[in-house]
Amino acid sequence: MAPSDDDAPPPGPTPFERLGGEEGVQALVDRFYDLMDLEPAYAVLRGVHGSDLHSARQKLFWFLCGWLGGPNHYIERFGHPRLRARHLPFSIGQIERDQWLACMYQAMAECNVEPALRERLEKSLFDTADWMRNRPG
């Protein structure tokens, strides 16, 4: 007898669940933007974001919830993320990419994201951030 879908083990928790749901994602996003605002090492990245981080903070929270396997808050509000297209107005090169990644990696470390999940997210985030570059160098 062939196994049916009913015999398949239940899927493991999503990254969203592993981070602690909306509360965990919000904590990560808040730490990310707090670090960007405070740390001189992220000054170029901070400069790209303008004077007020509130909108960017909210949009990243909404996006990450869905991207990590939770509620699709961003899509419900804005439709498909179209990340590259939405970021074209901003000059994103290697420095901005590297600072964004370093800031997020630091936020994940400070929020005690479990090592296996951090490794998985770091790879995915690097691939996405690298794809977002819209200028050389």
N, C-alpha and C positions, 0 to 999 in steps of 0.2 A: 504494500500500500504506500503510495507517495505521500509525503508530508503535505499538509495543507497550510494555508496562511495562518490558520488558527493555532498550528503547532509551533509557529515561529516564536522565538523568545521576544518579549516586549523590548522595544528600543530603549537604549540607555537614556539617561537624562540629557537634555539639550545643553549646549553651552550656556544658554540663558538661565536654565535651572541651576546649573553648576555654579554660576556666578551669584546666585541668590535672588533670581527674579528681578523685578523692577528696582527693588531697593539696592541690590548689588550693582546693577548696571548704572543706576543714578550715582552711587558712591564712586564708581570708576570714572564716570564722566566728570563729576565734580572735582575729583582729584586731578584728572587730566587738565582741566581748564585752570584750576588753582595753580598747578605747577607751571603751566604756560604763562600765567600772569606774574608769577613770582620769581622764577628761575632765569637768571641772565643767559644761561645756555640755550634758552628757547626764544631769545629776543627777536630773531628774524621771523620765526613762525608767529610770534605774538603780533608783530607788526602787520602781518597779512590780514589779521582778523579785525582791524578797526578798533575803535575805542570801547565798544560794548560787546561783551561775550555772551550775553543772555540768549540771544537768538541762536547762535552757533551751539551753545551748550544744550539748549532744548532740542535742536534738530539732531545733534549727534545722539542724544539719549533716545529719541524716537527711532532713529535709524538703527542703532545698535540693538535695541530690543528685538526688532524683526530679523536683523541679520544674524543674531545669535540664536534664533529659533523661538522667540517669544511673540508677543502681540505685534502686529504690523502697524503701529501707530503712525509711522512716517508715510507709508503707502496710503493709509486711510485719509491723511491730510493732503498729500501732495502728489499722489500717484507714484509711478515707478521712480526709483531713486535717480536713475540716469546720472550717476556720480560724476563721471568725467565731464559730461555736458554742463552740469550745474557748477563745476569748479573751473570751467574755462575762463571766467572773468578774473580769476586770481592767477598770479604768476607763481607757478609751482615748478621748482627745479630740484636738484639733488639736495641742496641745503634744507629747503622747506620739508622735503620728504624725510630726510634724516632726522631733523628736529621733531617732526610730528611723531615719527616712530619712537625716538628716544623718550619723548615725553609720555607716550602711551605705555611703553615698556616700563618706565619708572612708575607710572600710576598703577599698572597691574601688579608690580612688585610690592608697592606700598599698600595696596588693597588685599594683599595676600592671596592672589589668584593662584590656585593649585598649579604646581609646576607642569604637569602634563597638559593641562588646558592652556597655560601661558605659552608653552612651546607651540602648540597647535595654532593659537591665535596669532602669535608673532609671525609665523610663516604666512598665514592668510593676510594679515595686515600689511606685511611687507609687499606681497604681490599686488595688493590693491593700491597701496600708496605709490609704488613704483609706476603702476599703470596711470596714475593721476598726473604724473609729471607732464607739463605742457610746454616746457622750454628746456633746451640743453643745459647741462651743467648744474 
